Amino acid sequence: MFASYLIGLREGLEATLVVSVLIAFLVKSDRKDKLPQVWTGVVAALALSVGFGALLTFTAAHLDHTGQELFDAITSLLAVVFVTWMIFWMRRTARALSKELRGKLTDALQMGSLAVVVMAFLAVAREGLETALLFFASVQGATTTATPLIGISLGLLTSVAIGWGIYRSALKINLTKFFTWTGLLLILVAAGIFKYGVHDLQEANILPGLGTYAFDISAILPADSWWGALLAGMLNITPQPSVLEVLAWVLYLVPTLFLFLRPQRTPAPASTTSSA
């Protein structure tokens, strides 16, 4: 549940912040007449995201065992790519996000109502599609979808509450620190999804070594225990992983953490020269 909650919170807050910036800009600019266009774009983006999630579920349910394993592997690997890109993109642009959105909305207002709808749709649709893909990938190793569904729903509700508090200036939050800490946790989640994607490729007979275990700690980490279920659901840590799964987990986690924790370079100030 925690992994799904984190996905819902992180992606939901990004989408909520986007909508909050757009609405606040229109209200302060005395352009409240354009608010319906913003909400039209938001609703359309949400509908697309739900439809995308339903399509993934429908496709997976109508494949044979090998095809389903391969489909799950592909979606898991795509989810890892998207979440990694999102983590580093938000780390780089969190401080300038509001200014960038206001600039885009100003251009859209000059072009007309349809441009405002499209701009709001594109701003939210990316987060919604990422959420659907990440949620689908994260529940592949779960025994039931009920718990992850509750987790992501609670995460989305929490993000809406935080976004509303920020919009009403009732809540102060350091977004840079928030996205840094949630980024670290999401990297751990993504490493687990990547490990599970490799496992699916082994199940589909695309990669070898399914029965070659790196270790067996089932005696101290029973799969049916609450702590075993917690580690498996949150970080995809299993008591009997294959050598290739462990290798994939380490090869993703170590360099990604190094790049994420590396201090960001700040552009050097332009030097001024004087001529005699």
C-alpha positions as CSV (number, residue, x, y, z in Angstrom):
1,M,0.0,0.0,0.0
2,F,2.8,2.4,0.8
3,A,4.4,2.2,-2.6
4,S,1.0,2.9,-4.3
5,Y,0.3,5.7,-1.7
6,L,3.7,7.3,-2.6
7,I,3.0,7.1,-6.3
8,G,-0.5,8.7,-5.8
9,L,0.9,11.4,-3.5
10,R,3.9,12.3,-5.7
11,E,2.1,12.3,-9.1
12,G,-1.1,13.7,-7.6
13,L,0.7,16.6,-6.0
14,E,2.5,17.5,-9.2
15,A,-0.9,17.5,-11.1
16,T,-2.5,19.5,-8.3
17,L,0.2,22.1,-8.2
18,V,-0.1,22.5,-12.0
19,V,-3.9,23.1,-11.7
20,S,-3.4,25.4,-8.7
21,V,-0.9,27.5,-10.5
22,L,-3.2,27.8,-13.6
23,I,-6.2,28.7,-11.5
24,A,-4.3,31.2,-9.3
25,F,-2.9,32.9,-12.4
26,L,-6.3,33.3,-14.0
27,V,-7.9,34.6,-10.8
28,K,-5.1,37.1,-10.1
29,S,-5.2,38.2,-13.8
30,D,-9.0,38.8,-13.6
31,R,-9.6,36.1,-16.2
32,K,-12.0,33.9,-14.3
33,D,-14.0,33.5,-17.5
34,K,-11.3,31.0,-18.6
35,L,-11.6,28.8,-15.6
36,P,-14.2,26.5,-17.3
37,Q,-11.6,25.9,-20.1
38,V,-9.0,24.9,-17.5
39,W,-11.4,22.4,-15.8
40,T,-12.4,21.0,-19.2
41,G,-8.8,20.2,-20.0
42,V,-8.3,18.7,-16.5
43,V,-11.4,16.5,-16.8
44,A,-10.3,15.3,-20.3
45,A,-6.9,14.5,-19.0
46,L,-8.3,12.5,-16.1
47,A,-10.6,10.6,-18.4
48,L,-7.7,9.7,-20.7
49,S,-5.7,8.5,-17.7
50,V,-8.5,6.3,-16.4
51,G,-9.0,4.9,-20.0
52,F,-5.3,4.2,-20.3
53,G,-5.3,2.3,-17.0
54,A,-8.4,0.3,-18.1
55,L,-6.8,-0.5,-21.5
56,L,-3.7,-1.8,-19.7
57,T,-5.8,-4.0,-17.4
58,F,-8.0,-5.3,-20.3
59,T,-5.0,-6.1,-22.5
60,A,-3.2,-8.0,-19.7
61,A,-6.3,-10.0,-18.9
62,H,-6.8,-11.3,-22.5
63,L,-3.3,-12.6,-23.0
64,D,-1.9,-16.1,-22.5
65,H,0.6,-16.8,-19.7
66,T,3.7,-16.0,-21.8
67,G,2.1,-13.0,-23.4
68,Q,0.9,-11.6,-20.1
69,E,4.4,-12.0,-18.6
70,L,6.0,-10.2,-21.5
71,F,3.3,-7.5,-21.4
72,D,3.9,-7.0,-17.7
73,A,7.6,-6.8,-18.2
74,I,7.3,-4.2,-21.0
75,T,5.0,-2.0,-18.9
76,S,7.2,-2.4,-15.8
77,L,10.3,-1.3,-17.8
78,L,8.4,1.6,-19.3
79,A,7.2,2.7,-15.9
80,V,10.9,2.7,-14.7
81,V,11.9,4.9,-17.6
82,F,9.0,7.4,-17.0
83,V,9.5,7.6,-13.2
84,T,13.2,8.1,-13.5
85,W,12.8,10.8,-16.1
86,M,10.1,12.4,-13.9
87,I,12.2,12.4,-10.8
88,F,15.2,14.1,-12.4
89,W,12.9,16.5,-14.4
90,M,11.1,17.7,-11.2
91,R,14.4,17.9,-9.3
92,R,15.7,20.3,-12.0
93,T,12.6,22.4,-12.6
94,A,10.7,22.4,-9.3
95,R,11.7,26.0,-8.5
96,A,10.9,27.4,-11.9
97,L,7.7,25.3,-12.5
98,S,5.3,28.1,-11.5
99,K,6.9,30.7,-13.8
100,E,7.1,28.3,-16.7
101,L,3.4,27.4,-16.4
102,R,2.4,31.1,-16.2
103,G,4.3,31.8,-19.3
104,K,2.6,29.0,-21.2
105,L,-0.8,30.0,-20.0
106,T,-0.2,33.6,-21.1
107,D,0.6,32.4,-24.6
108,A,-2.5,30.1,-24.6
109,L,-4.7,33.0,-23.5
110,Q,-3.6,35.0,-26.5
111,M,-4.4,32.2,-28.9
112,G,-7.9,31.6,-27.6
113,S,-10.1,29.3,-25.4
114,L,-9.2,26.1,-27.2
115,A,-5.5,26.7,-26.5
116,V,-6.3,27.1,-22.8
117,V,-8.1,23.7,-22.8
118,V,-5.2,22.0,-24.7
119,M,-2.6,23.6,-22.4
120,A,-4.4,22.4,-19.2
121,F,-5.0,19.0,-20.8
122,L,-1.3,18.5,-21.7
123,A,-0.1,19.7,-18.3
124,V,-2.3,17.2,-16.4
125,A,-2.4,14.3,-18.9
126,R,1.4,13.6,-18.5
127,E,1.0,13.1,-14.8
128,G,-2.2,11.1,-15.2
129,L,-0.7,8.7,-17.8
130,E,2.4,8.2,-15.6
131,T,0.2,7.5,-12.6
132,A,-1.8,4.9,-14.5
133,L,1.4,3.2,-15.9
134,L,3.2,3.2,-12.5
135,F,0.1,1.9,-10.7
136,F,-0.3,-0.9,-13.2
137,A,3.4,-1.9,-12.9
138,S,3.4,-1.7,-9.1
139,V,0.5,-4.0,-8.6
140,Q,1.8,-6.8,-10.8
141,G,3.5,-8.5,-7.8
142,A,0.6,-8.0,-5.5
143,T,-1.8,-10.8,-4.6
144,T,-4.8,-8.5,-4.8
145,T,-5.4,-5.0,-6.4
146,A,-7.6,-3.8,-3.5
147,T,-4.7,-2.8,-1.2
148,P,-2.7,-0.9,-3.9
149,L,-6.0,0.7,-5.1
150,I,-6.7,2.0,-1.6
151,G,-3.1,3.2,-1.3
152,I,-3.1,5.2,-4.5
153,S,-6.5,6.6,-3.7
154,L,-5.3,7.8,-0.3
155,G,-2.2,9.3,-2.0
156,L,-4.3,11.2,-4.5
157,L,-6.7,12.5,-1.8
158,T,-3.7,13.6,0.3
159,S,-2.2,15.4,-2.7
160,V,-5.4,17.3,-3.4
161,A,-5.7,18.3,0.3
162,I,-2.0,19.6,0.2
163,G,-2.6,21.4,-3.1
164,W,-5.7,23.1,-1.8
165,G,-3.9,24.2,1.4
166,I,-1.0,25.6,-0.7
167,Y,-3.5,27.4,-3.0
168,R,-5.4,28.9,-0.1
169,S,-2.0,29.9,1.5
170,A,-3.0,27.8,4.6
171,L,-0.1,25.4,4.2
172,K,3.6,26.2,3.7
173,I,5.7,23.3,2.3
174,N,9.3,23.3,1.0
175,L,8.7,21.7,-2.4
176,T,12.3,21.3,-3.1
177,K,12.8,19.1,0.0
178,F,9.5,17.3,-0.6
179,F,10.4,16.3,-4.1
180,T,13.9,15.3,-3.0
181,W,12.7,13.0,-0.3
182,T,9.9,11.5,-2.3
183,G,12.3,11.2,-5.2
184,L,14.6,9.0,-3.0
185,L,11.7,6.8,-2.0
186,L,10.5,6.5,-5.6
187,I,13.9,5.5,-6.8
188,L,13.7,2.5,-4.4
189,V,10.2,1.7,-5.7
190,A,11.4,2.0,-9.3
191,A,14.3,-0.4,-8.5
192,G,11.8,-2.9,-7.3
193,I,9.7,-2.4,-10.4
194,F,12.7,-2.9,-12.6
195,K,13.6,-6.1,-10.7
196,Y,10.1,-7.4,-11.2
197,G,10.3,-6.5,-14.9
198,V,13.4,-8.7,-15.2
199,H,11.6,-11.4,-13.3
200,D,8.7,-11.2,-15.9
201,L,11.2,-11.5,-18.7
202,Q,12.5,-14.6,-17.1
203,E,9.0,-16.0,-16.7
204,A,8.4,-15.3,-20.4
205,N,11.6,-17.2,-21.3
206,I,13.2,-14.1,-22.8
207,L,16.0,-14.0,-20.2
208,P,17.6,-17.1,-18.6
209,G,18.3,-18.0,-14.9
210,L,14.8,-18.0,-13.4
211,G,15.8,-20.9,-11.1
212,T,19.3,-19.7,-10.3
213,Y,18.8,-18.0,-6.9
214,A,21.1,-15.4,-5.5
215,F,20.1,-16.4,-2.0
216,D,17.3,-17.9,0.0
217,I,16.2,-16.0,3.1
218,S,12.6,-17.5,3.3
219,A,13.4,-18.8,6.8
220,I,13.8,-15.2,8.2
221,L,11.6,-13.5,5.6
222,P,8.5,-15.6,5.1
223,A,6.5,-14.5,2.1
224,D,3.2,-14.8,4.1
225,S,4.4,-12.7,7.0
226,W,3.4,-9.1,7.4
227,W,7.0,-7.8,7.1
228,G,7.6,-10.0,4.1
229,A,4.5,-8.6,2.5
230,L,5.5,-5.1,3.4
231,L,9.0,-5.4,1.8
232,A,7.6,-7.2,-1.2
233,G,4.9,-4.6,-1.8
234,M,7.0,-1.5,-1.1
235,L,10.4,-2.4,-2.5
236,N,9.8,-5.8,-4.2
237,I,12.3,-7.5,-1.9
238,T,11.6,-11.2,-2.1
239,P,13.1,-14.1,-0.1
240,Q,14.2,-16.0,-3.2
241,P,15.3,-13.6,-6.0
242,S,17.3,-14.9,-9.0
243,V,20.8,-13.7,-9.6
244,L,19.7,-11.6,-12.6
245,E,17.0,-9.9,-10.5
246,V,19.5,-8.9,-7.8
247,L,21.9,-7.7,-10.4
248,A,19.2,-5.6,-12.2
249,W,18.2,-4.1,-8.8
250,V,21.7,-3.1,-7.9
251,L,22.6,-1.8,-11.4
252,Y,19.6,0.5,-11.4
253,L,19.7,1.6,-7.8
254,V,23.4,2.5,-7.3
255,P,24.0,4.8,-10.3
256,T,20.5,6.4,-10.1
257,L,21.0,7.3,-6.4
258,F,24.5,8.6,-7.2
259,L,23.2,10.9,-10.0
260,F,20.2,12.0,-7.9
261,L,22.2,12.8,-4.8
262,R,25.0,14.5,-6.7
263,P,25.0,18.3,-6.1
264,Q,23.4,20.2,-8.9
265,R,25.6,22.5,-10.8
266,T,24.6,26.2,-10.8
267,P,25.5,28.2,-13.9
268,A,28.4,30.5,-13.4
269,P,27.6,34.2,-13.5
270,A,28.4,35.9,-16.8
271,S,31.8,37.7,-16.6
272,T,31.9,41.3,-17.6
273,T,34.9,42.7,-19.5
274,S,35.7,46.4,-19.9
275,S,37.6,47.8,-22.8
276,A,40.1,50.5,-22.5
